[in-house]
Amino acid sequence: MAASLIGAQRMIITPGDGPTRVVSPGFVRIEDGVITEAGEGRPPGTPDVDLPDGLLAPGFVDLQVNGFYGYDMVDADEAGWHTVVSRLPETGVTSFLPTFITAPVAVQAEALRRTRDLLPGLPHGTRVLGVHLEGPFLSARRKGAHNPAHLTDPAPDAIATLLETGLVKLVTLAPEREGALEAIRTLTAAGVLVSVGHSDATAAQTAAAADAGARKVTHIFNAQSGIDHRDPGVATQALIDPRLHPGLILDLHHVAPEIARLVFRAAAGRVVLVTDAAASAGMPPGTYDLGGEPITMPEEGPPLRADGTLAGSGLRLDDAVANAIGLGVGTAAAVDAATRVPAGLAGRPDLGRIAPGAAADLVWLGPDHRARTTWINGQEAFGGAP
């Protein structure tokens, strides 16, 4: 159902002149899919939807989704895309970047063209903001689940080929590779967000990447050089550099709870919660696909390659927010890390906030912070409002 006036017992609000905060109660007015009013207190008039408990938050924005519900995004057919965009609202995600992992540049380019042709036919559901290319410009020493046979330097012709469709919005690369700094400058000039990841770079090399325009770090502490008191690496620079936004897979498997607290404290206001979800996410234990390689989803924990390497996650973004809150991160900061911060990095200030002028992408979270109802452009995409 379309909701023109929502009242909530507890709500996130992002005023234009101040920080994100929790208000109780609060209300949102929507016209033509856009928020026209958001305020504290009971709504002026009778609400069309009245939320008696839980939390009304902006719709979540996930910048790293390899797959979900049995489909790997890089080679999903039309039915697979329909399934993913139709069902991601179950997790509170209203916008995402499908992520294509390492493959030959020609294969990635073909996947981008195929995706471009599929997008116009997708149903109403989670917004596709573009594509995240995680590789092939990565370090062989920090390859993680990526196929080392396809890793390569970011040559100018490769970058040009990948930019042809206009779909690429985020590229993860290792700045220590030959030509990487020039590639960062080229990508940034083209409006592409650059993230340092799968990298053995020093802190100084990571800072040089930020000088060239990089603004994010992919899944901090995973597949990257870390914190050493005499040899600081990518993770160190991610925590201390105000230009960089560390992505964090908060499934409590990829990083320990203590490390997650460290990230939120050291990089306050810069953390980006991501799922790094693989095709196994939302599915029962079994064998699935990630970038053409088999992965196994166990009964407990994240999916794995045959050699035991972590291969994405089975995480939901609403669970990541719940985990952050459970670790003592404030509710507003936890929600910001899944909404306002990633939306801003993606160049979409109209998303990830409850404020006048923003898209009416909203999620009603239950007391356990699981999504109960999700709206996209003010239209119900999942669940049922009371």
N, C-alpha and C positions, 0 to 999 in steps of 0.2 A: 504494500500500500504506500501511497505517497503521503508524507506527513508535512503539513505546513506550519504547525506549531508543536514543539516537543517540550514537555516539562520533565525535569530530571531531579531526583532527590539529591544526586551528587553528579558533578559534571566538571570536565576540563574546559578551561577557557583560555584563549591566547589573545589578550588585548594588544592592539597595535603599539601601545606606548609602555608595555610592561612585560614581565616574564609570564610564562605559562603558570597557571595556578589551578587549584581545585576549589570549586565553589559548591555550596550546599544550602539551599537548592539552586537550580539554574534553569535557563530556558534557551531555546533556539527557534528562530522563525526562518522559514525557508520559502523562497519564491523562485519558480522556474529553475530549480536545481541549485540555487545559490543561497548561501546564508545571508539574510538581510539584517538580522538582529541577533545578538547573543548577550545574555546578561545574567546577573546574579539575582536571586529571589524567585518568587513564584511568577509564572508567566502572566502577562497582561491579557486576560481572557481565558477561555476554556481550551486547554490543549487538545489537539487531535490525538496525541500519544502522551501518556503520563507514565514515566518510568519510576516505580516505587522503591527500587533498591539498586545495588550495583553502581556502575559508573558509565556515564555517557562520554565518549572520547572521540577524537578525530579518527577517521579510517586509517588503518596502518599502511605504511609504505615500505615494501621490502625490495631492497636493491640487489638481492642475490638469491635467485630461485632457479636452480638447475632443472628441477622437475617437481612433480607432485602427482599424487593419485595414479601412479603407475606409468606416467609418461615423462620421458626426458625431453625437455623443450627443444633441444637442437634438432631433433628429427621427428618430433611429434607430428602426426597427421592432423587433418582438420578436426576430426572427432576428439583427438587428444587436446588440442587447443580449446575446443568448446568445453571439454570437461574441466580443465584447469581454471579458465577464467570464470566459469559458472560456479565452481566450488570453493575457490580461494576465499570468497566472502564468509564461508563457514569459520574461517580462522581470524576474521576481522580485517583481512588485507583487502584494501580497495584500490591499490595501485602497486605495480611491481615491474621489475626488470627481469625478464627471462634471461638466464645466463647460459652462454655457450662456452664450454671449456675447450681446452687445447685440441686443435686439429690442424691439418694443413690449411694455409691461408685460402687456397682455392675452395676447400670444403666449407670453411666458415663463410666465405663469400656466397656460395650457393645456398647455404642455410639462411643467410640474411635475405637473399632474394625470395626464397620460398616463404619466409616469414612475412615479408612485405606484401606478398600476394594473398596471404591468408588473413591478415589483420582486418581488412574491410568487412569480411563476412562473419566476424565473431559476434556472439550474442551480447546483450547487456550483462555486464559482469565486471570483474576486476579490470581496471585500466591497465593497458600495456604502455609503459612510458618510453619504450625503446628496448634496446638489447644491451646487455652487459657481456663483453668479451673477456673471459678470464683466461688469458693466454692467446696465442702461443709464445708470447714474448716473456717467458719466465725462466727462472734459474733451474738448471738441472739438479743442483744441490738441494733445492727446496721444492721439488716437483710435486710432493704430496701424491694425489691420485692421478696426476696428469701423465700422459704418455710421453716419455722423454724423446722418443723418435721424432716427434713433431715440434719440439721446442726450437726456436730460432730467434734471430735478432730482428728488431723492428725496422726493417729497411723502408725507405720512403715509398717505394712502389707497393710494398705490402700494406702500409698504412693507407695509401690512396685507394687501393682495391677495397679495403674493408669499409672505407667511408662512403663508397659510391651510393649505397641505398639510402643514406641519411638516417638509418635506424640505430646506429651505434651511439649510445649515450654514456657508456662507462667502459673503460678499458683498464684491466688489471695487468701490470707489467713489472718486471724487475729492472730498476734503474741502473744497475751495474752492467747490463748488457750493452754491447756496442751500438751506438746510435740512439740509445734510449732517451737521453735528455732532449735531443732534437725532436724525437717522436712525441715526447710530452708537450713540447711547445707547439707542434703541428696540431695535435689532438685538441689541446686547450683552445687554440685559435679557432678550431672548427666547432667549438661549443661542447666538446666531449669531456666529461669528468674523468680524470686519471687517478688511479689508485695504485699504490705500491703494494705488491703482494707476491707470494711465492718467490721470495727474494732473500739473498744472502748479503744484502748491502750493509755497509757500515752506517752508523748514525749520520756521518758526514755526507755519504752518498744519498741517503734518504732526504737530508736537508737540501741537497742540490736538486733533487727531484721536486721538492716543494718550491724552490726558487724558480724552477722551470714551469711550474703551474699545477703540479699534483696537489690534490686536496683530500685524499682519503688513503686509508691503509686497509687492505683486505684481510678479514678475519685475524685480528691481532693475536700474536703468539703462535698461531698455527702456520706452519710452512714458511717461517721467516726467522732471521736472526733476532735475538732477543735482548735480554738485559744482562750485561756482564760488566763488572766494575772497571775493567780495563779495556774492554772491547765492545762498546755499546753498538747495538744494531737497530734494525727497523723498529722493533717494538719500543725501544727506548725513545727514539725520535718521535714516534707516534704519540707517546704520553706527554712529552715536554714541548712539542711544537704546536702553537696555537693555530697554525694553518691547517693541520692535519686532523682528520676525523677517523678514529679507529672503529672499524667494523668489528662487532663482537657476536660470536655464535654462543648464545647463553642457554645451552641445553644442559649445562653442568657436567658435560663430558669433554667438550673441546677445550675448556679452561676450567680450572678449579674455582670453587666459590670465592676463595680468598683473592685470586687473581682478578676475578670479575669485579670485586669490590675495589681493588686497586685501580682498575681501568676507569671505573666511574668516578673515583675520587680524584685521580690525577688528570683526567681529561673531562672534567665536569662541563656539561653543555655541548660536548663534541662527539659523544659516543653515538654510534649508529647500530642498533640491533638489527641483525640479519639472521635468516634461517640457514642459508646455504643448503636449502632443502634439495634432496635428490628425488628421483622418481619413486623411491620407496616410501616417501613421506605420505602419511595418511593411508598406508597399506599394511597388510599383515606381514609377518616374517616371510622371507623368501628371497629369490634372486631377481634382481632388476638390472637396469642399464644406466651407466653414467658415461656420456661421451664415447659410446661404442664399446665400453669395457664392462664386464659383469661385476656387480656388487651384491653383497649379501646383507639383508636386513635381519639382525638377530632378534631374539625375544626382548632383550634389553640393550639399550645403548644405540649409538649411531651406526649407519651402514658401513661396511668394510670391504676393501678389496681382498683378493685371495691372500696377499702377503700381510694382511692385518692393518694396512694403512687406512686411516679414516677417509671415508669417501662421501663428503657432504653430510647431511643430517636428516633426521626424521622430524625435525622441530617445527612447531607451529609458532607464528609470531605472537599470538596472544599468550602462549605459554612462556615465551621469552620475556614478555612484559611481566607476567606473574612471577617468574623466577627472579627478575630484578627487584621487584617489590619485596619478595620473600627474603632477599639478601639485605634488606634495609635501605635500598635506594628509594628515595621519595617517589610517591605516585606520579607527580608532575614530571619529574626528571625521567622516570622509566617510560612514561608515555611519550614524552618528547623524543626519546631515542628511537622510537618506532614510528614517529609521525613528522613533527616539524623539522627535525634535523635532517633526516634523509630526503624529505621533500625539497628543502632548501638546496641541498647538494645537487639534486636532480634538476634544479632550475625551475621548480614548480612551487612558488610561494603561495599559489592558490590552493594547495593541498596541505594536508597534515596539520590543520589548525581549525579551531572553532572560533571564527571571527567574521564580522561582516565582510562580504566580498569573496570569501572562500567557497569552494565547491562544497555542496552539502553531502560530503562523504563522511559518514558517522558510524560508530559501532557502540552498541550497548553491551557492556561487559557485566557478567554476573559477579556475585561476591567472590568467586574463585578466579575472576578476571578472564574467564573464557567467553568468547563471543556468543551472545544470545540473538541479537538482531543486527544486521548490517544494512546501511543505506548507501547507495551510490547515486549522486546527483539527486538526492532526496527520494529516490525510489528504492523500495525494499528489495534487497538482493539476496537476503538470507534471513531465516527465522521468522518470528512473528512478534510484533509489539503487543504489549498488554492492552 
